[in-house]
Amino acid sequence: MNRRESLRALGLIAAGAGVLTTACNGESAHEARIIAETSDKLSGVTDWEHERTQKLREERFFTAHEMATIAVLADIIIPEDEVSGCASDAGVPDFIEFIVKDIPSNQVPMRGGLKWMDIQCQKRYAHTFITCTEKQQLAFVEEIAYPDKAKPEMQQGAAFFSLMRNLTASGFYTTEMGVKDIGYVGNRPGVWNGVPEDILREHGFDPDKFLG
């Protein structure tokens, strides 16, 4: 299964822009990424907002272990393929780090979810999630990737993974790499190549004579 098939199975393609806005609690994910990645004062941003952003950029919320786990999960959600790189190549872990500082309501669900995963993997495999084999990681994620199919005892993990998936999609698809990945080209001038031959024939014109 390639990446697009995986995303379609998870409902991301169908959800479209809704995934991006939901992950940021209504805030523009694109604006959030711009703010997270630049130290320059942006137009329309107050001095207070700029100072707050710079302070958030300097702070660290996730531990090194948590960031490593986020990177592994993000790359499982959006792996590298023939079109573009993986989520971590696009800087998704750093984006998530900024978002949870900017929107603190995400902090407990994210940190709690990461801890929950490690505890479950310790019980099952005697390893934390990132030290499990790739096969073990994928098998575990499979149990929490689909909320409707998750067992009752895995519902906490399913809720966490839904948040993680939304944040990953927001982070990836607001980068140049992500935009190119979905084939979005933006507004481009139209090119008129004349009336199509099938339309000419439909109206009784010989394309060779008409276009000749």
MARBA-3410 file (N, C-alpha, C, O; in Angstrom, 1 decimal):
212
0.8,-1.2,0.0,0.0,0.0,0.0,0.9,1.2,0.0,1.7,1.4,0.9 ~ 0.7,2.1,-1.0,1.5,3.3,-1.0,0.9,4.4,-0.1,-0.1,4.2,0.5 ~ 1.6,5.6,0.0,1.2,6.6,1.0,-0.2,7.1,0.7,-1.0,7.2,1.6 ~ -0.5,7.4,-0.6,-1.9,7.9,-0.8,-3.0,6.9,-0.5,-4.0,7.3,0.0 ~ -2.7,5.6,-0.8,-3.7,4.6,-0.4,-3.8,4.5,1.1,-4.9,4.4,1.6
-2.7,4.7,1.8,-2.8,4.7,3.3,-3.6,5.8,3.8,-4.4,5.7,4.7 ~ -3.3,7.0,3.3,-4.0,8.2,3.7,-5.5,8.1,3.4,-6.3,8.6,4.2 ~ -5.8,7.6,2.2,-7.2,7.4,1.9,-7.9,6.5,2.8,-9.1,6.7,3.2 ~ -7.2,5.4,3.2,-7.8,4.4,4.1,-8.0,5.1,5.5,-9.0,4.7,6.2 ~ -7.2,6.0,5.9,-7.3,6.7,7.2,-8.3,7.8,7.1,-8.6,8.4,8.1
-8.8,8.1,5.9,-9.7,9.2,5.8,-9.2,10.6,5.6,-9.9,11.6,5.6 ~ -7.9,10.7,5.5,-7.3,12.0,5.4,-7.6,12.7,4.1,-7.8,13.9,4.1 ~ -7.5,12.0,3.0,-7.8,12.6,1.7,-9.2,13.1,1.6,-9.5,14.2,1.1 ~ -10.1,12.3,2.1,-11.5,12.7,2.1,-11.8,13.9,3.0,-12.6,14.8,2.7 ~ -11.1,13.9,4.1,-11.3,15.0,5.1,-10.7,16.3,4.6,-11.3,17.4,4.9
-9.7,16.3,3.8,-9.1,17.5,3.1,-8.7,18.6,4.1,-8.1,18.3,5.1 ~ -9.1,19.8,3.8,-8.7,20.9,4.6,-9.3,20.9,6.0,-8.7,21.5,6.9 ~ -10.3,20.1,6.2,-10.9,20.0,7.6,-9.9,19.4,8.5,-9.9,19.8,9.7 ~ -9.1,18.5,8.1,-8.1,17.9,9.0,-7.1,19.0,9.4,-6.7,19.0,10.6 ~ -6.7,19.9,8.5,-5.7,20.9,8.9,-6.3,21.9,9.9,-5.5,22.2,10.9
-7.5,22.3,9.7,-8.0,23.3,10.7,-8.4,22.7,12.0,-8.2,23.3,13.1 ~ -8.8,21.4,12.0,-9.2,20.8,13.3,-8.0,20.6,14.1,-8.1,20.8,15.4 ~ -6.8,20.2,13.6,-5.6,20.0,14.3,-5.2,21.2,15.1,-4.6,21.1,16.1 ~ -5.5,22.4,14.6,-5.0,23.6,15.2,-6.2,24.4,15.9,-6.1,25.6,16.1 ~ -7.2,23.6,16.2,-8.4,24.2,16.9,-8.9,25.5,16.3,-9.2,26.5,16.9
-9.0,25.4,14.9,-9.6,26.6,14.2,-8.5,27.5,13.7,-8.8,28.3,12.8 ~ -7.3,27.5,14.2,-6.3,28.4,13.8,-5.7,27.9,12.4,-5.7,26.7,12.2 ~ -5.4,28.9,11.6,-4.8,28.5,10.3,-3.5,27.7,10.5,-2.6,28.3,11.1 ~ -3.5,26.5,10.0,-2.2,25.7,10.2,-1.1,26.3,9.4,0.1,26.2,9.8 ~ -1.5,26.9,8.2,-0.4,27.5,7.4,0.2,28.7,8.2,1.4,28.9,8.2
-0.6,29.5,8.8,-0.1,30.7,9.5,0.7,30.2,10.7,1.7,30.8,11.1 ~ 0.2,29.1,11.3,0.9,28.6,12.5,2.3,28.1,12.1,3.3,28.3,12.8 ~ 2.4,27.5,10.9,3.8,27.1,10.5,4.7,28.3,10.2,5.8,28.2,10.5 ~ 4.1,29.3,9.5,4.9,30.5,9.2,5.5,31.1,10.5,6.6,31.4,10.6 ~ 4.6,31.2,11.5,5.0,31.8,12.7,6.1,30.9,13.4,7.0,31.5,14.0
5.9,29.6,13.3,6.8,28.7,14.0,8.2,28.7,13.4,9.2,28.5,14.0 ~ 8.3,29.1,12.1,9.5,28.9,11.4,10.3,30.2,11.1,11.4,30.2,10.7 ~ 9.7,31.4,11.5,10.4,32.6,11.2,10.6,33.4,12.5,9.8,33.4,13.4 ~ 11.7,34.1,12.6,12.0,34.9,13.7,11.7,36.4,13.4,11.8,37.2,14.3 ~ 11.3,36.7,12.2,11.0,38.0,11.8,9.6,38.4,12.2,8.7,37.5,12.3
9.3,39.6,12.5,8.0,40.1,12.9,7.2,40.2,11.7,7.5,40.9,10.7 ~ 6.1,39.5,11.7,5.2,39.4,10.5,4.2,40.6,10.5,3.9,41.1,11.5 ~ 3.8,40.9,9.3,2.8,42.0,9.1,1.5,41.6,9.8,1.0,40.5,9.7 ~ 1.0,42.6,10.5,-0.3,42.4,11.2,-0.1,41.7,12.6,-1.1,41.6,13.3 ~ 1.1,41.4,13.0,1.3,40.8,14.3,1.7,41.9,15.3,2.6,42.7,15.0
1.1,41.9,16.4,1.4,42.9,17.5,2.8,42.6,18.1,3.3,41.5,18.0 ~ 3.4,43.6,18.8,4.6,43.3,19.5,4.5,42.3,20.5,5.4,41.4,20.7 ~ 3.4,42.3,21.2,3.1,41.3,22.3,3.1,39.9,21.7,3.7,38.9,22.2 ~ 2.4,39.7,20.6,2.3,38.4,19.9,3.6,38.0,19.4,4.0,36.8,19.5 ~ 4.4,38.9,18.8,5.7,38.5,18.3,6.6,38.1,19.5,7.4,37.1,19.3
6.6,38.8,20.6,7.5,38.5,21.7,7.1,37.1,22.3,7.9,36.3,22.7 ~ 5.7,36.9,22.3,5.3,35.6,22.8,5.7,34.4,21.9,6.2,33.4,22.4 ~ 5.7,34.6,20.6,6.1,33.6,19.7,7.6,33.3,19.8,8.0,32.1,19.9 ~ 8.4,34.3,20.0,9.8,34.1,20.1,10.1,33.4,21.4,11.0,32.5,21.5 ~ 9.4,33.7,22.5,9.6,33.0,23.7,9.2,31.5,23.6,9.9,30.6,24.1
8.1,31.2,22.9,7.7,29.8,22.7,8.8,29.1,21.8,9.0,27.9,22.1 ~ 9.4,29.8,20.9,10.4,29.1,20.0,11.6,28.7,20.9,12.3,27.7,20.6 ~ 11.9,29.5,21.9,13.1,29.2,22.7,12.8,28.1,23.7,13.8,27.5,24.2 ~ 11.6,27.9,24.1,11.2,26.9,25.1,11.2,25.5,24.5,11.0,25.4,23.3 ~ 11.4,24.5,25.3,11.3,23.1,24.9,10.2,22.4,25.7,10.2,22.6,27.0
9.3,21.8,25.1,8.3,21.0,25.9,8.6,19.5,25.9,8.7,18.9,27.0 ~ 8.7,18.9,24.7,8.9,17.5,24.7,10.4,17.2,25.0,11.3,17.9,24.7 ~ 10.6,16.0,25.6,11.9,15.5,25.9,12.5,14.9,24.6,11.7,14.8,23.6 ~ 13.8,14.6,24.6,14.4,14.1,23.4,13.8,12.7,23.1,13.6,12.4,21.9 ~ 13.4,11.9,24.1,12.8,10.7,23.8,11.4,10.8,23.2,11.0,10.1,22.3
10.6,11.8,23.7,9.3,12.1,23.2,9.4,12.6,21.7,8.6,12.2,20.9 ~ 10.4,13.4,21.4,10.5,13.9,20.1,10.9,12.8,19.1,10.4,12.8,18.0 ~ 11.7,11.9,19.6,12.1,10.7,18.8,10.9,9.9,18.5,10.7,9.4,17.4 ~ 10.0,9.7,19.5,8.8,8.9,19.3,7.9,9.6,18.3,7.3,8.9,17.5 ~ 7.7,10.9,18.5,6.9,11.7,17.5,7.4,11.5,16.1,6.6,11.4,15.2
8.7,11.6,15.9,9.3,11.4,14.6,8.9,10.1,14.0,8.6,10.0,12.8 ~ 9.1,9.0,14.8,8.8,7.7,14.3,7.3,7.6,13.9,7.0,7.0,12.8 ~ 6.4,8.0,14.8,5.0,8.0,14.5,4.6,8.8,13.2,3.8,8.4,12.4 ~ 5.2,10.0,13.1,4.9,10.9,12.0,5.3,10.2,10.7,4.6,10.3,9.7 ~ 6.4,9.5,10.7,6.9,8.9,9.5,6.1,7.6,9.2,6.1,7.2,8.0
5.5,7.0,10.2,4.6,5.9,9.9,3.3,6.4,9.2,2.8,5.8,8.3 ~ 2.9,7.6,9.7,1.7,8.2,9.2,1.9,8.7,7.7,1.1,8.4,6.8 ~ 3.0,9.4,7.5,3.4,9.9,6.2,4.8,9.5,5.9,5.7,10.2,6.2 ~ 5.0,8.3,5.3,6.3,7.8,5.0,6.8,8.4,3.7,6.1,9.0,2.9 ~ 8.1,8.2,3.4,8.7,8.7,2.2,8.1,7.8,1.0,7.9,6.6,1.2
7.9,8.4,-0.1,7.5,7.7,-1.3,8.2,8.2,-2.5,9.1,9.0,-2.4 ~ 7.7,7.8,-3.7,8.4,8.3,-4.9,8.1,9.7,-5.3,8.8,10.3,-6.1 ~ 7.1,10.3,-4.6,6.8,11.7,-4.9,7.5,12.7,-3.9,8.1,13.7,-4.4 ~ 7.6,12.4,-2.7,8.3,13.3,-1.7,8.8,12.6,-0.5,8.6,11.4,-0.4 ~ 9.4,13.4,0.4,10.0,12.8,1.6,8.9,12.5,2.6,7.7,12.6,2.4
9.4,12.0,3.8,8.5,11.6,4.9,8.2,12.8,5.7,8.7,13.9,5.5 ~ 7.3,12.6,6.7,6.9,13.7,7.6,8.1,14.4,8.3,8.1,15.6,8.4 ~ 9.0,13.6,8.8,10.1,14.3,9.5,11.0,15.0,8.5,11.6,16.0,8.9 ~ 11.1,14.6,7.3,11.8,15.4,6.3,11.2,16.8,6.1,11.9,17.8,5.8 ~ 9.9,16.9,6.3,9.2,18.2,6.2,9.2,19.0,7.5,8.6,20.0,7.5
9.9,18.5,8.5,9.9,19.2,9.8,8.7,19.1,10.6,8.5,20.0,11.5 ~ 7.9,18.0,10.5,6.7,17.9,11.2,6.9,17.8,12.7,6.2,18.4,13.5 ~ 7.9,17.0,13.2,8.1,17.0,14.7,8.3,18.4,15.3,7.8,18.7,16.4 ~ 9.1,19.3,14.7,9.3,20.6,15.2,8.0,21.4,15.1,7.7,22.2,16.0 ~ 7.2,21.2,14.1,5.9,21.8,14.0,5.0,21.4,15.2,4.4,22.3,15.8
5.0,20.2,15.5,4.1,19.7,16.6,4.6,20.2,17.9,3.8,20.6,18.8 ~ 6.0,20.3,18.1,6.5,20.9,19.3,6.0,22.3,19.5,5.7,22.7,20.6 ~ 6.0,23.1,18.4,5.5,24.5,18.5,4.0,24.5,18.8,3.6,25.3,19.6 ~ 3.3,23.7,18.1,1.8,23.8,18.2,1.4,23.5,19.7,0.5,24.1,20.2 ~ 2.0,22.5,20.3,1.6,22.1,21.7,2.0,23.2,22.7,1.3,23.4,23.7
3.0,24.0,22.4,3.3,25.2,23.2,2.3,26.4,22.9,2.0,27.1,23.8 ~ 2.0,26.5,21.7,1.1,27.6,21.3,-0.4,27.3,21.7,-1.1,28.2,22.0 ~ -0.7,26.0,21.7,-2.1,25.6,22.1,-1.9,24.5,23.2,-2.0,23.3,22.9 ~ -1.8,25.0,24.4,-1.4,24.1,25.6,-2.4,23.0,25.8,-2.1,22.0,26.5 ~ -3.7,23.1,25.3,-4.7,22.1,25.5,-4.2,20.8,24.9,-4.8,19.7,25.2
-3.3,20.8,24.0,-2.7,19.6,23.3,-1.6,18.9,24.1,-1.3,17.8,23.8 ~ -1.1,19.6,25.1,0.0,19.1,25.9,-0.2,17.8,26.6,0.5,16.8,26.5 ~ -1.3,17.8,27.4,-1.6,16.6,28.2,-2.0,15.4,27.3,-1.5,14.3,27.5 ~ -2.9,15.6,26.3,-3.2,14.5,25.4,-2.0,13.9,24.7,-1.8,12.7,24.6 ~ -1.1,14.8,24.3,0.1,14.3,23.6,1.1,13.6,24.5,1.5,12.5,24.2
1.4,14.2,25.6,2.4,13.6,26.5,1.8,12.3,27.1,2.5,11.3,27.3 ~ 0.5,12.4,27.5,-0.1,11.2,28.0,-0.2,10.1,27.0,0.0,8.9,27.4 ~ -0.5,10.4,25.8,-0.5,9.4,24.7,0.8,8.7,24.5,0.9,7.5,24.3 ~ 1.9,9.5,24.4,3.2,9.0,24.2,3.6,8.1,25.4,4.2,7.0,25.1 ~ 3.3,8.5,26.6,3.6,7.6,27.8,2.8,6.3,27.7,3.3,5.3,28.0
1.5,6.5,27.4,0.6,5.3,27.3,1.2,4.3,26.3,1.2,3.1,26.5 ~ 1.7,4.8,25.1,2.2,3.9,24.1,3.4,3.1,24.7,3.6,1.9,24.5 ~ 4.3,3.8,25.4,5.5,3.2,25.9,5.2,2.1,26.9,5.8,1.1,27.0 ~ 4.2,2.4,27.8,3.8,1.5,28.8,3.2,0.2,28.1,3.5,-0.9,28.5 ~ 2.4,0.4,27.1,1.8,-0.7,26.5,2.8,-1.6,25.7,2.8,-2.8,25.8
3.8,-0.9,25.1,4.8,-1.6,24.4,5.8,-2.3,25.4,6.3,-3.4,25.1 ~ 6.0,-1.7,26.5,6.8,-2.4,27.6,6.2,-3.7,28.0,6.8,-4.7,28.2 ~ 4.9,-3.6,28.2,4.1,-4.8,28.6,4.1,-5.9,27.6,4.3,-7.1,27.9 ~ 4.0,-5.5,26.3,3.8,-6.4,25.2,5.2,-6.9,24.7,5.3,-8.1,24.4 ~ 6.1,-6.0,24.5,7.4,-6.3,23.8,8.6,-6.1,24.7,9.7,-6.5,24.3
8.4,-5.6,25.9,9.6,-5.4,26.8,10.5,-4.3,26.3,11.7,-4.3,26.6 ~ 9.9,-3.4,25.5,10.7,-2.3,24.9,9.8,-1.0,24.8,8.5,-1.2,24.8 ~ 10.4,0.1,24.9,9.6,1.3,24.6,9.3,1.3,23.1,9.8,0.5,22.3 ~ 8.3,2.1,22.7,7.9,2.1,21.3,9.0,2.3,20.3,9.1,1.5,19.3 ~ 9.9,3.3,20.5,10.9,3.5,19.5,12.0,2.5,19.5,12.8,2.4,18.5
12.1,1.7,20.5,13.1,0.6,20.5,12.5,-0.7,20.1,13.2,-1.8,20.0 ~ 11.2,-0.8,19.8,10.6,-2.0,19.2,11.1,-2.1,17.7,11.6,-1.1,17.1 ~ 10.9,-3.3,17.2,11.3,-3.5,15.8,10.2,-2.8,14.9,9.1,-2.5,15.4 ~ 10.5,-2.5,13.7,9.5,-1.9,12.8,8.3,-2.7,12.7,7.2,-2.2,12.6 ~ 8.4,-4.0,12.6,7.2,-4.9,12.5,6.4,-4.8,13.8,5.1,-4.7,13.7
7.0,-4.7,14.9,6.2,-4.5,16.2,5.5,-3.1,16.2,4.4,-3.0,16.7 ~ 6.3,-2.1,15.8,5.7,-0.8,15.8,4.4,-0.7,14.9,3.4,-0.2,15.3 ~ 4.6,-1.2,13.7,3.4,-1.2,12.8,2.2,-2.0,13.3,1.1,-1.6,13.1 ~ 2.6,-3.2,13.9,1.5,-4.0,14.4,0.7,-3.3,15.6,-0.5,-3.4,15.7 ~ 1.5,-2.6,16.4,0.9,-1.8,17.5,0.0,-0.7,17.0,-1.1,-0.4,17.4
0.6,0.1,16.0,-0.1,1.2,15.5,-1.4,0.8,14.8,-2.4,1.5,14.8 ~ -1.4,-0.4,14.2,-2.6,-0.9,13.5,-3.7,-1.1,14.5,-4.9,-0.9,14.1 ~ -3.4,-1.3,15.7,-4.5,-1.5,16.7,-5.1,-0.2,17.2,-6.2,-0.2,17.8 ~ -4.5,1.0,16.9,-5.0,2.2,17.4,-5.3,3.2,16.2,-5.7,4.3,16.5 ~ -5.0,2.8,15.0,-5.1,3.7,13.9,-6.6,3.9,13.4,-6.9,4.9,12.7
-7.4,3.0,13.8,-8.8,3.0,13.3,-9.7,3.0,14.5,-10.0,2.0,15.0 ~ -10.2,4.2,15.0,-11.0,4.3,16.2,-12.2,3.4,16.3,-12.5,2.8,17.3 ~ -12.9,3.2,15.1,-14.1,2.4,15.1,-13.8,0.9,15.3,-14.6,0.1,15.7 ~ -12.5,0.5,15.0,-12.1,-0.9,15.1,-11.3,-1.2,16.4,-11.1,-2.3,16.7 ~ -10.9,-0.1,17.1,-10.0,-0.3,18.2,-10.8,-1.0,19.4,-12.0,-0.7,19.6
-10.1,-1.9,20.1,-10.7,-2.6,21.2,-10.9,-1.6,22.3,-10.2,-0.6,22.4 ~ -11.8,-1.9,23.2,-12.1,-1.0,24.4,-10.9,-0.6,25.1,-10.7,0.6,25.5 ~ -10.0,-1.5,25.4,-8.8,-1.2,26.1,-7.7,-0.4,25.3,-6.7,0.1,25.9 ~ -8.0,-0.2,24.0,-7.1,0.6,23.2,-7.7,1.9,22.8,-7.1,2.6,22.0 ~ -8.8,2.3,23.3,-9.5,3.5,22.9,-8.7,4.7,23.3,-8.7,5.7,22.6
-8.0,4.7,24.4,-7.2,5.8,24.8,-6.1,6.0,23.8,-5.8,7.2,23.4 ~ -5.5,4.9,23.3,-4.5,5.0,22.3,-5.0,5.5,21.0,-4.4,6.3,20.3 ~ -6.2,5.1,20.7,-6.9,5.5,19.4,-7.1,7.0,19.4,-7.0,7.7,18.4 ~ -7.6,7.6,20.6,-7.8,9.0,20.7,-6.5,9.8,20.5,-6.4,10.8,19.8 ~ -5.4,9.3,21.1,-4.1,9.9,21.0,-3.6,9.8,19.5,-3.1,10.8,19.0
-3.8,8.7,18.9,-3.3,8.6,17.5,-4.1,9.5,16.6,-3.5,10.0,15.6 ~ -5.3,9.7,16.8,-6.1,10.6,16.0,-5.6,12.0,16.1,-5.5,12.7,15.0 ~ -5.2,12.4,17.3,-4.6,13.7,17.4,-3.3,13.8,16.8,-3.0,14.8,16.1 ~ -2.5,12.8,16.9,-1.1,12.7,16.3,-1.2,12.7,14.8,-0.5,13.4,14.1 ~ -2.2,12.0,14.3,-2.4,12.0,12.8,-2.8,13.3,12.3,-2.3,13.8,11.2
-3.7,14.0,13.0,-4.2,15.3,12.5,-3.1,16.4,12.6,-2.9,17.1,11.6 ~ -2.3,16.3,13.6,-1.1,17.3,13.7,-0.1,17.0,12.7,0.5,17.9,12.1 ~ 0.1,15.7,12.4,1.1,15.3,11.4,0.6,15.8,10.0,1.4,16.4,9.2 ~ -0.6,15.6,9.7,-1.2,16.1,8.4,-1.1,17.6,8.3,-0.8,18.1,7.2 ~ -1.4,18.3,9.4,-1.4,19.7,9.4,0.0,20.2,9.1,0.3,21.1,8.3
1.0,19.6,9.8,2.4,20.0,9.6,2.9,19.7,8.2,3.7,20.5,7.7 ~ 2.6,18.5,7.7,3.2,18.1,6.4,2.5,18.9,5.2,3.2,19.4,4.4 ~ 1.2,19.0,5.2,0.5,19.6,4.1,0.4,21.1,4.1,-0.3,21.7,3.3 ~ 1.2,21.7,5.0,1.3,23.2,5.0,2.8,23.5,4.6,3.2,24.7,4.8 ~ 3.6,22.5,4.2,4.9,22.8,3.7,4.9,22.7,2.1,4.0,22.3,1.5
6.0,23.3,1.6,6.1,23.2,0.1,6.1,21.8,-0.4,5.5,21.4,-1.4 ~ 6.8,20.9,0.4,6.8,19.5,0.1,5.4,18.9,0.1,5.1,18.1,-0.8 ~ 4.6,19.2,1.1,3.3,18.6,1.2,2.4,19.1,0.1,1.6,18.4,-0.4 ~ 2.5,20.4,-0.2,1.6,21.0,-1.3,2.0,20.3,-2.6,1.0,20.0,-3.4 ~ 3.2,20.1,-2.9,3.6,19.4,-4.1,3.2,18.0,-4.1,2.8,17.4,-5.2
3.2,17.4,-3.0,2.8,16.0,-2.9,1.3,15.7,-3.3,1.0,14.7,-3.9 ~ 0.4,16.7,-3.0,-1.0,16.5,-3.4,-1.2,17.0,-4.8,-2.3,17.0,-5.3 ~ -0.2,17.6,-5.4,-0.3,18.0,-6.8,-1.0,19.4,-7.0,-1.4,19.7,-8.1 ~ -1.1,20.2,-5.9,-1.7,21.5,-6.0,-0.8,22.4,-6.7,0.4,22.6,-6.4 ~ -1.3,23.1,-7.7,-0.5,24.0,-8.5,-0.9,25.4,-8.4,-0.2,26.3,-8.9
-2.0,25.7,-7.7,-2.5,27.1,-7.6,-3.1,27.6,-8.8,-3.4,26.9,-9.8 ~ -3.3,28.9,-8.8,-3.9,29.6,-10.0,-2.9,29.8,-11.1,-1.8,30.3,-10.9 ~ -3.3,29.3,-12.3,-2.4,29.5,-13.5,-3.2,30.0,-14.6,-4.4,29.7,-14.8 ~ -2.6,30.8,-15.5,-3.4,31.3,-16.6,-3.8,30.2,-17.6,-3.0,29.2,-17.8 ~ -5.0,30.3,-18.1,-5.5,29.3,-19.0,-4.8,29.4,-20.4,-4.4,30.4,-20.8
-4.8,28.3,-21.1,-4.2,28.2,-22.4,-5.3,27.7,-23.4,-5.8,26.7,-23.2 ~ -5.6,28.6,-24.4,-6.6,28.2,-25.4,-5.9,27.6,-26.6,-5.1,28.2,-27.3 ~ -6.3,26.3,-26.8,-5.7,25.6,-27.9,-6.7,25.3,-29.0,-6.6,24.5,-29.9 ~ -7.8,26.1,-29.0,-8.8,26.0,-30.0,-9.9,25.0,-29.6,-9.8,24.4,-28.6 ~ -10.9,24.9,-30.5,-12.0,24.0,-30.2,-11.5,22.5,-30.4,-10.9,22.2,-31.4
-11.8,21.7,-29.4,-11.4,20.3,-29.5,-12.0,19.6,-30.7,-13.1,19.9,-31.1 ~ -11.2,18.7,-31.3,-11.6,18.0,-32.5,-13.0,17.3,-32.4,-13.8,17.3,-33.3 ~ -13.2,16.6,-31.2,-14.5,15.9,-31.0,-15.7,16.8,-31.0,-16.7,16.4,-31.5 ~ -15.5,18.0,-30.5,-16.6,19.0,-30.5,-16.9,19.5,-31.9,-18.0,19.6,-32.3 ~ -15.8,19.7,-32.7,-16.0,20.1,-34.1,-16.8,19.1,-34.9,-17.7,19.4,-35.6
-16.4,17.8,-34.7,-17.1,16.7,-35.4,-18.5,16.6,-35.0,-19.4,16.4,-35.8 ~ -18.8,16.8,-33.7,-20.1,16.8,-33.2,-21.0,17.8,-33.8,-22.2,17.6,-34.0 ~ -20.5,18.9,-34.3,-21.2,20.0,-34.9,-21.1,20.0,-36.4,-21.4,21.0,-37.1 ~ -20.6,18.9,-37.0,-20.5,18.8,-38.4,-19.3,19.4,-39.1,-19.4,19.6,-40.3 ~ -18.3,19.8,-38.4,-17.1,20.4,-39.0,-16.0,19.3,-39.2,-15.8,18.5,-38.3
-15.3,19.4,-40.3,-14.1,18.6,-40.5,-12.9,19.3,-39.8,-12.5,20.3,-40.3 ~ -12.4,18.7,-38.8,-11.3,19.3,-38.1,-10.1,19.6,-39.0,-9.5,20.7,-38.8 ~ -9.8,18.8,-39.9,-8.7,19.0,-40.8,-8.9,20.3,-41.6,-7.9,21.1,-41.8 ~ -10.1,20.5,-42.1,-10.4,21.7,-42.9,-10.6,22.9,-42.1,-10.1,24.0,-42.4 ~ -11.2,22.7,-40.9,-11.5,23.8,-40.1,-10.2,24.4,-39.4,-10.0,25.6,-39.3
-9.4,23.5,-39.0,-8.1,23.9,-38.3,-7.0,24.0,-39.3,-6.0,24.6,-38.9 ~ -7.1,23.5,-40.5,-6.0,23.6,-41.5,-5.8,25.0,-41.9,-4.9,25.2,-42.8
END
